[in-house]
Each structure stands twice: as C-alpha cells, then as structure tokens.
Amino acid sequence: QVQLVESGGGLVQPGGSLRLSCAASGFTLDYYNIGWFRQAPGKEREGVSCISKRDSSTYYAGSVKGRFTISRDNAKNTVYLQMNNLKPEDAAVYYCAADVGPRRFGVGYFYEYEYWGQGTQVTVSS
C-alpha cells in the first residue's frame, strides 16, 4: 500500500525555521518525482518545490527560492523540506506528493501527482 506521511509542521515566529518530513511506505521514493505543495484557506493548492527522480534535481517556486531547500534521504525513504526565514504568507497546510511519470523539470501542477500525504499545518505568527 502506497503511503506518504508528512510531519514537522507547527507554529513558528516570522523569521524562524521548520523542517518538514515526508516518509514513504509501500514504494521507494527514489523512483518517483516528489513534490511539496501548500494550500492556505481560500486559496488554490500551489507547488512549492520538487526533487526529481534519477538525478535529484531540485526546483522551487519563486516565492520560496533561497529560503526553502528540498532534499532526499534514500536510506530513510524520506524527503525533507527545510524552510528558513519563514514569513506569514508561508502559513498553509503543506502536502508532499509523488509523481510516477518521467523525470520532472519543474514543480508542475497538483493534478500531475498521483499519491498524496494527509498534510501538516504550518503557522507563521508572532
């Protein structure tokens, strides 16, 4: 059974950091493109970052570039999203997702990903 489980969300002050984890079971993450998405109340789900299969190239939305870092630990079958210098507009539910298609060259759209985790809440507030 394919399953993705996110963790690491919470409440942080502006300028703070969080590291989100996306642990996979039932499949090997390294064989998939893995994306992080977020959705704030009343807004569409937007792509934040992606790490591609094979060569683990990384891609970021412009709004997070330079502040967020995506990485993969194959031994733990886990993908991480390190988020630094968090801003109030980063607050959202964050989801990881897996795409079984060809190697990606960008984050893409949420409907291009087949498997999803349940999400983890990130709140940025003083």
N, C-alpha and C positions, 0 to 999 in steps of 0.2 A: 504494500500500500504506500503510495507516494504521499509524503507529508513534509510540510515546511512549518517550522515553529520559530517565530520571532521572539526576542526578549531584549531587555536592556533599556526600554523606554522609561520615562519618568518625568519628574519636574526639575527644571534647571533654570537658573537665572540667565538673563541675556549675557552673552559673552562666555558662557560655560560650555562644557563638552559632555557628550554622551557617546557610548559605543553600542550600537545595535548588533545583535547576532541573529543569524538565520541558519538554523540547524536542519539538515535534511535527513530523512529516513526513507527507506524503500527505493532509493536511487542514489547514484553517485553525482554529486554536484558538478564535478569537473567536466562532465559530459554535456552540461547544459549552460546556456547563457543565463545568468542570474541578474535580475534587476531589483532595484529598490524603488518603490513608489510611495507617494503620500497623498492623503486626502484630508483636507480641512473641511469643517462644516460648511455646507452650501457651495462647495467648490468641486470641480472635477478631479478625478484621480490623475496625478501628474507624475511623470517619470523623473526620478532624482539621479539615479546612477545605474550603471550596468557594468558587469565584468563578463567578458566573452568567453566562450568555450575555447579550448585548444591553447591559445596563447595568452589568455587572461588580460587582454587589452581592456582598458578602463575608459569609461565615458561618463560625463557629468552634465547635468543641466547647468545653464549659465548662472542661475541664481545660487548655486552651491559650489561652483568651481572654485578651488583654492581653499575651501573650508571643510569639505567632506572628502573622505577617502574610502574607497571600497577595496576590499581585499578578500582573499580566499585562503583557507587552511584545508588542504585536501585530506590531511591526516585526520582532522576532526569533522570532515564533511560539512564545513560551516563557512558561511560568507559573513563578513563584517562590514558595517558602515560606521566609520569613525566620523563624528560630527563635532567640529570645533567652532568657536565663535558663533554660537547659536543666537539666532535673532527671533523676536516674537513671531515673525512671519513664517518661521520654520515649524511652528506648532501644527501638529496634524497626527493622524494615525498613519504609521509607517508600515508598509507591507513589503515582504520580499516575494519574488515570483520567479518561476523557472520557465524558460522557453526552450523547446526541444528542437527548434529549427536550426538552420545554418548559422555559422558564426555571425554574430551581430557586429555592426559598425556604428552603433548608437543605441541610446536607451529605447527609443521607439515608443509605441503606444501600449496601454494596458491590455488591449484586446489581442495583442500579439503573444501574450504569455499564457501558458496552459495551466500551470499549477500555482496556487497562492497559499500563503500563510494566513493566519487569523488577524494579524496586525498587532502593533504595540503603540501605545499612546505616548507622544512626546509633547510636553507642555513647556513653553518657554515664557517665564513670567517672573517679575521681581516681587 
